Amino acid sequence: MEEVVLWNITEAAKYLSMSVAYLRKQVRLRAVPFFRIGGKAIRFRRSELDAWLGAHSNGGELRYSKK
């Protein structure tokens, strides 16, 4: 059975290599998977973040060229 890893916003931001402020914005926009505990505390499942990262990855290629 897979262990469910839950992170608060600081831990998730560190894992995703983004600032807490930017992750909060993504939560407000509902662009990243999250859930709330008790109506206020935001939590993230590592498995959902991994799936989200995979779906939003560009495969390591540059998206924009400065030509």
The first five atom37 places (N, CA, C, CB, O) and aatype in JSON, in Angstrom:
{
  "aatype": [12, 6, 6, 19, 19, 10, 17, 2, 9, 16, 6, 0, 0, 11, 18, 10, 15, 12, 15, 19, 0, 18, 10, 1, 11, 5, 19, 1, 10, 1, 0, 19, 14, 13, 13, 1, 9, 7, 7, 11, 0, 9, 1, 13, 1, 1, 15, 6, 10, 3, 0, 17, 10, 7, 0, 8, 15, 2, 7, 7, 6, 10, 1, 18, 15, 11, 11],
  "atom_mask": [
    [1, 1, 1, 1, 1],
    [1, 1, 1, 1, 1],
    [1, 1, 1, 1, 1],
    [1, 1, 1, 1, 1],
    [1, 1, 1, 1, 1],
    [1, 1, 1, 1, 1],
    [1, 1, 1, 1, 1],
    [1, 1, 1, 1, 1],
    [1, 1, 1, 1, 1],
    [1, 1, 1, 1, 1],
    [1, 1, 1, 1, 1],
    [1, 1, 1, 1, 1],
    [1, 1, 1, 1, 1],
    [1, 1, 1, 1, 1],
    [1, 1, 1, 1, 1],
    [1, 1, 1, 1, 1],
    [1, 1, 1, 1, 1],
    [1, 1, 1, 1, 1],
    [1, 1, 1, 1, 1],
    [1, 1, 1, 1, 1],
    [1, 1, 1, 1, 1],
    [1, 1, 1, 1, 1],
    [1, 1, 1, 1, 1],
    [1, 1, 1, 1, 1],
    [1, 1, 1, 1, 1],
    [1, 1, 1, 1, 1],
    [1, 1, 1, 1, 1],
    [1, 1, 1, 1, 1],
    [1, 1, 1, 1, 1],
    [1, 1, 1, 1, 1],
    [1, 1, 1, 1, 1],
    [1, 1, 1, 1, 1],
    [1, 1, 1, 1, 1],
    [1, 1, 1, 1, 1],
    [1, 1, 1, 1, 1],
    [1, 1, 1, 1, 1],
    [1, 1, 1, 1, 1],
    [1, 1, 1, 0, 1],
    [1, 1, 1, 0, 1],
    [1, 1, 1, 1, 1],
    [1, 1, 1, 1, 1],
    [1, 1, 1, 1, 1],
    [1, 1, 1, 1, 1],
    [1, 1, 1, 1, 1],
    [1, 1, 1, 1, 1],
    [1, 1, 1, 1, 1],
    [1, 1, 1, 1, 1],
    [1, 1, 1, 1, 1],
    [1, 1, 1, 1, 1],
    [1, 1, 1, 1, 1],
    [1, 1, 1, 1, 1],
    [1, 1, 1, 1, 1],
    [1, 1, 1, 1, 1],
    [1, 1, 1, 0, 1],
    [1, 1, 1, 1, 1],
    [1, 1, 1, 1, 1],
    [1, 1, 1, 1, 1],
    [1, 1, 1, 1, 1],
    [1, 1, 1, 0, 1],
    [1, 1, 1, 0, 1],
    [1, 1, 1, 1, 1],
    [1, 1, 1, 1, 1],
    [1, 1, 1, 1, 1],
    [1, 1, 1, 1, 1],
    [1, 1, 1, 1, 1],
    [1, 1, 1, 1, 1],
    [1, 1, 1, 1, 1]
  ],
  "atom_positions": [
    [[0.84, -1.18, 0.0], [0.0, 0.0, 0.0], [0.89, 1.24, 0.0], [-0.96, 0.0, 1.22], [1.84, 1.33, 0.77]],
    [[0.57, 2.2, -0.87], [1.35, 3.42, -0.99], [1.05, 4.37, 0.15], [1.07, 4.1, -2.33], [-0.11, 4.59, 0.5]],
    [[2.1, 4.93, 0.73], [1.94, 5.9, 1.8], [1.48, 7.23, 1.22], [3.26, 6.08, 2.6], [2.07, 7.72, 0.26]],
    [[0.45, 7.81, 1.79], [-0.06, 9.1, 1.32], [0.74, 10.2, 2.02], [-1.6, 9.25, 1.61], [0.76, 10.28, 3.25]],
    [[1.39, 11.02, 1.24], [2.19, 12.12, 1.77], [1.4, 13.41, 1.61], [3.58, 12.21, 1.05], [1.03, 13.79, 0.5]],
    [[1.15, 14.07, 2.73], [0.43, 15.35, 2.73], [1.39, 16.46, 3.12], [-0.79, 15.31, 3.7], [2.16, 16.32, 4.06]],
    [[1.33, 17.56, 2.38], [2.21, 18.69, 2.66], [1.4, 19.95, 2.87], [3.21, 18.89, 1.52], [0.33, 20.12, 2.29]],
    [[1.93, 20.83, 3.71], [1.34, 22.16, 3.82], [1.89, 23.01, 2.67], [1.66, 22.82, 5.21], [2.68, 22.51, 1.86]],
    [[1.5, 24.24, 2.59], [1.85, 25.06, 1.43], [3.35, 25.35, 1.34], [1.09, 26.36, 1.47], [3.9, 25.44, 0.24]],
    [[4.01, 25.48, 2.48], [5.46, 25.73, 2.48], [6.21, 24.52, 1.94], [5.94, 26.07, 3.9], [7.13, 24.66, 1.13]],
    [[5.84, 23.33, 2.4], [6.49, 22.1, 1.94], [6.24, 21.86, 0.46], [6.0, 20.9, 2.75], [7.14, 21.47, -0.28]],
    [[5.0, 22.1, 0.02], [4.66, 21.89, -1.39], [5.4, 22.89, -2.29], [3.14, 22.02, -1.61], [5.88, 22.51, -3.36]],
    [[5.51, 24.14, -1.86], [6.22, 25.15, -2.64], [7.69, 24.76, -2.79], [6.09, 26.54, -1.98], [8.27, 24.92, -3.86]],
    [[8.28, 24.27, -1.73], [9.68, 23.84, -1.78], [9.84, 22.67, -2.75], [10.19, 23.44, -0.37], [10.77, 22.65, -3.56]],
    [[8.93, 21.71, -2.68], [8.97, 20.55, -3.57], [8.83, 20.97, -5.04], [7.87, 19.55, -3.2], [9.49, 20.41, -5.91]],
    [[7.97, 21.94, -5.3], [7.72, 22.4, -6.66], [8.71, 23.48, -7.12], [6.3, 22.95, -6.76], [8.65, 23.93, -8.26]],
    [[9.6, 23.87, -6.25], [10.61, 24.91, -6.55], [9.95, 26.22, -6.96], [11.56, 24.43, -7.65], [10.33, 26.83, -7.96]],
    [[8.96, 26.64, -6.18], [8.31, 27.92, -6.43], [8.08, 28.61, -5.1], [6.96, 27.74, -7.21], [8.13, 27.98, -4.04]],
    [[7.84, 29.89, -5.15], [7.61, 30.63, -3.92], [6.23, 30.29, -3.35], [7.73, 32.15, -4.16], [5.34, 29.85, -4.07]],
    [[6.09, 30.51, -2.06], [4.8, 30.28, -1.4], [3.75, 31.22, -1.99], [4.92, 30.49, 0.14], [2.61, 30.83, -2.19]],
    [[4.14, 32.47, -2.26], [3.2, 33.44, -2.82], [2.68, 32.98, -4.18], [3.86, 34.82, -2.95], [1.49, 33.09, -4.47]],
    [[3.58, 32.46, -5.02], [3.16, 31.99, -6.34], [2.24, 30.77, -6.22], [4.38, 31.66, -7.22], [1.26, 30.66, -6.95]],
    [[2.57, 29.87, -5.31], [1.72, 28.68, -5.11], [0.34, 29.09, -4.59], [2.39, 27.69, -4.14], [-0.67, 28.52, -4.99]],
    [[0.3, 30.07, -3.69], [-1.0, 30.57, -3.21], [-1.83, 31.12, -4.38], [-0.8, 31.69, -2.13], [-3.04, 30.91, -4.44]],
    [[-1.18, 31.82, -5.29], [-1.87, 32.33, -6.47], [-2.42, 31.19, -7.31], [-0.93, 33.21, -7.31], [-3.56, 31.26, -7.78]],
    [[-1.64, 30.14, -7.49], [-2.09, 28.99, -8.26], [-3.27, 28.3, -7.58], [-0.94, 27.99, -8.45], [-4.17, 27.78, -8.24]],
    [[-3.27, 28.29, -6.25], [-4.41, 27.75, -5.49], [-5.65, 28.61, -5.74], [-4.09, 27.67, -3.97], [-6.73, 28.08, -6.0]],
    [[-5.49, 29.93, -5.66], [-6.64, 30.83, -5.9], [-7.21, 30.63, -7.3], [-6.22, 32.31, -5.73], [-8.43, 30.69, -7.5]],
    [[-6.33, 30.38, -8.27], [-6.77, 30.16, -9.64], [-7.24, 28.72, -9.89], [-5.65, 30.49, -10.6], [-7.72, 28.39, -10.97]],
    [[-7.09, 27.9, -8.87], [-7.43, 26.46, -8.96], [-6.65, 25.78, -10.09], [-8.96, 26.27, -9.19], [-7.17, 24.91, -10.79]],
    [[-5.39, 26.19, -10.24], [-4.54, 25.64, -11.3], [-3.72, 24.45, -10.81], [-3.62, 26.72, -11.83], [-3.13, 23.75, -11.63]],
    [[-3.68, 24.23, -9.53], [-2.89, 23.14, -8.94], [-3.81, 22.34, -8.01], [-1.63, 23.71, -8.15], [-4.69, 22.91, -7.37]],
    [[-3.63, 21.01, -7.95], [-4.51, 20.2, -7.09], [-4.22, 20.43, -5.61], [-4.35, 18.71, -7.42], [-3.06, 20.38, -5.18]],
    [[-5.27, 20.67, -4.83], [-5.15, 20.89, -3.39], [-6.47, 20.55, -2.74], [-4.73, 22.36, -3.06], [-7.47, 20.33, -3.42]],
    [[-6.47, 20.5, -1.42], [-7.73, 20.38, -0.69], [-7.59, 21.13, 0.62], [-8.1, 18.88, -0.45], [-6.48, 21.47, 1.05]],
    [[-8.7, 21.39, 1.25], [-8.71, 22.14, 2.5], [-9.14, 21.23, 3.65], [-9.64, 23.37, 2.41], [-10.0, 20.37, 3.51]],
    [[-8.49, 21.47, 4.78], [-8.85, 20.76, 6.01], [-9.51, 21.78, 6.93], [-7.59, 20.09, 6.7], [-8.93, 22.83, 7.22]],
    [[-10.7, 21.48, 7.39], [-11.39, 22.39, 8.29], [-11.78, 23.71, 7.65], [0.0, 0.0, 0.0], [-12.01, 24.7, 8.35]],
    [[-11.87, 23.72, 6.34], [-12.31, 24.91, 5.64], [-11.24, 25.96, 5.4], [0.0, 0.0, 0.0], [-11.46, 26.89, 4.63]],
    [[-10.05, 25.84, 6.04], [-9.05, 26.88, 5.88], [-7.66, 26.32, 5.53], [-8.97, 27.7, 7.13], [-7.02, 26.82, 4.61]],
    [[-7.21, 25.33, 6.24], [-5.85, 24.81, 6.05], [-5.73, 24.12, 4.69], [-5.47, 23.83, 7.18], [-6.49, 23.21, 4.37]],
    [[-4.76, 24.56, 3.89], [-4.54, 24.01, 2.56], [-3.53, 22.88, 2.65], [-4.05, 25.11, 1.57], [-2.49, 23.02, 3.29]],
    [[-3.84, 21.77, 2.01], [-2.93, 20.62, 1.98], [-2.81, 20.11, 0.55], [-3.43, 19.5, 2.93], [-3.7, 20.29, -0.28]],
    [[-1.68, 19.46, 0.3], [-1.37, 18.93, -1.02], [-0.93, 17.48, -0.87], [-0.27, 19.77, -1.72], [-0.19, 17.14, 0.05]],
    [[-1.4, 16.63, -1.78], [-0.95, 15.24, -1.83], [0.22, 15.15, -2.81], [-2.12, 14.27, -2.25], [0.13, 15.65, -3.93]],
    [[1.3, 14.53, -2.38], [2.47, 14.42, -3.25], [2.12, 13.72, -4.56], [3.6, 13.65, -2.54], [2.57, 14.14, -5.63]],
    [[1.32, 12.66, -4.49], [0.97, 11.92, -5.7], [0.23, 12.8, -6.7], [0.11, 10.7, -5.34], [0.45, 12.68, -7.9]],
    [[-0.64, 13.68, -6.22], [-1.38, 14.58, -7.11], [-0.46, 15.65, -7.7], [-2.54, 15.24, -6.36], [-0.61, 16.04, -8.86]],
    [[0.49, 16.13, -6.9], [1.45, 17.12, -7.41], [2.35, 16.49, -8.47], [2.3, 17.7, -6.26], [2.66, 17.12, -9.48]],
    [[2.77, 15.24, -8.24], [3.59, 14.54, -9.23], [2.84, 14.39, -10.56], [4.01, 13.16, -8.7], [3.4, 14.62, -11.63]],
    [[1.56, 14.01, -10.47], [0.74, 13.85, -11.68], [0.56, 15.2, -12.37], [-0.64, 13.23, -11.34], [0.61, 15.29, -13.6]],
    [[0.33, 16.25, -11.59], [0.17, 17.6, -12.14], [1.44, 18.05, -12.84], [-0.21, 18.59, -11.03], [1.39, 18.62, -13.93]],
    [[2.59, 17.8, -12.21], [3.86, 18.16, -12.83], [4.06, 17.43, -14.15], [5.02, 17.86, -11.88], [4.5, 18.03, -15.13]],
    [[3.74, 16.15, -14.18], [3.88, 15.37, -15.4], [2.99, 15.87, -16.52], [0.0, 0.0, 0.0], [3.38, 15.89, -17.69]],
    [[1.78, 16.29, -16.17], [0.83, 16.78, -17.17], [1.21, 18.16, -17.68], [-0.57, 16.8, -16.59], [0.81, 18.54, -18.78]],
    [[1.96, 18.92, -16.89], [2.31, 20.29, -17.27], [3.78, 20.44, -17.62], [1.97, 21.23, -16.16], [4.31, 21.55, -17.64]],
    [[4.43, 19.34, -17.88], [5.85, 19.36, -18.24], [6.01, 19.54, -19.74], [6.54, 18.07, -17.77], [5.16, 19.11, -20.52]],
    [[7.1, 20.17, -20.14], [7.38, 20.32, -21.57], [8.49, 19.36, -22.01], [7.77, 21.77, -21.9], [9.04, 19.5, -23.1]],
    [[8.83, 18.4, -21.17], [9.83, 17.41, -21.53], [11.25, 17.95, -21.53], [0.0, 0.0, 0.0], [12.13, 17.37, -22.16]],
    [[11.48, 19.07, -20.84], [12.81, 19.64, -20.75], [13.2, 20.5, -21.94], [0.0, 0.0, 0.0], [14.35, 20.93, -22.05]],
    [[12.25, 20.75, -22.84], [12.53, 21.57, -24.02], [12.17, 23.03, -23.73], [11.75, 21.04, -25.26], [11.27, 23.32, -22.94]],
    [[12.88, 23.93, -24.38], [12.55, 25.35, -24.25], [11.23, 25.63, -24.95], [13.68, 26.24, -24.83], [11.01, 25.18, -26.07]],
    [[10.37, 26.36, -24.29], [9.09, 26.7, -24.9], [9.19, 27.94, -25.77], [8.04, 26.9, -23.83], [8.47, 28.08, -26.75]],
    [[10.08, 28.85, -25.4], [10.18, 30.1, -26.13], [11.6, 30.29, -26.61], [9.73, 31.28, -25.26], [12.56, 29.94, -25.92]],
    [[11.73, 30.84, -27.77], [13.04, 31.11, -28.35], [13.26, 32.61, -28.42], [13.17, 30.47, -29.77], [12.33, 33.36, -28.74]],
    [[14.47, 33.06, -28.11], [14.77, 34.48, -28.15], [15.36, 34.86, -29.49], [15.73, 34.86, -27.01], [16.38, 35.55, -29.52]],
    [[14.78, 34.46, -30.58], [15.29, 34.77, -31.93], [14.81, 36.11, -32.39], [14.87, 33.71, -32.93], [15.14, 36.53, -33.49]]
  ]
}
